[in-house]
């Protein structure tokens, strides 16, 4: 989409800040998750695809022994050196960059000192993985600049470690995997236990379909505490069931498993994860048969499960889903961690505008902030730009 514009801004920023030309430009995208929510940290299945929106880094080896980072988004430049790298030492947005350097060094890599300039068109705070895009872009740039021996398959875990242990957010591995491993025209079917992937053809344009991404712009309320709470309850459910993770419970085991759980809330949380894993598998089976339209009911069932069992939706996203369906979408669901963020709706391409208008009208009626809408085709994962 705006590949060129964002890259040009990163390069222009680099020249202004450092007075020389960058060695190269690296890009990593944001993502939407088609289906499979809060399954990643339960060792389950997810099916994200990369957005055309991305974070671009212009970079070169440093002329002094540190890392300098300029961000267009934040309008500031920070620097840190080997001695100032401990978790907690670099606060704010710089933690996403320093965290990657730290995680690479913890894994035994010699990370090149570098000068970096960052520009991005991934919306911030909308649940589209702007932080994973930043981590993945930094990782890709530094791995290339330093000639690090770092297979692509191993990169998401390192970026996740930066997020978990340096930034301090207890997320799973989906977002970094999507940003690093996705392919254009495909959704990424990822087994979050083995990290095995299958690139599932998801050619919306060829099928005459569109995914409309509706940013509810609802303020993320208590998102960190609620996310950590869901994760804790899922781990507790697995412990009560005597399995390593909820992934190990199949739909056939579910009724018996629910009987063994201690309370109603834990039962509902577990039911979401178990049924959601199955919905991912069912979606993948339909997509393998090129039956894209038929995944609609699975998307909508996923939303109902997040709303009723996992309790992570808010009125804005529920309204967006209802309005999209009423406007003829085949299916719609919240995507991402929850408590705000975006909805994805699958519809005929020539109905995409009508879906966006219907959601905008429904928001106006309820006095919600005006939503933003765009259509998204699956783009490529992290890479060096030519
Ligand atoms: C956030 C996290 C992911 C995943 C989703 C929910 O995006 O970063 O790891 O848990 O929420 O599916």
Boltz pocket constraint, residues with backbone or C-beta under 6 A from the ligand:
constraints:
  - pocket:
      binder: B
      contacts: [[A, 36], [A, 37], [A, 38], [A, 39], [A, 40], [A, 41], [A, 127], [A, 171], [A, 172], [A, 173], [A, 174], [A, 175], [A, 336], [A, 337], [A, 338]]
      max_distance: 6.0
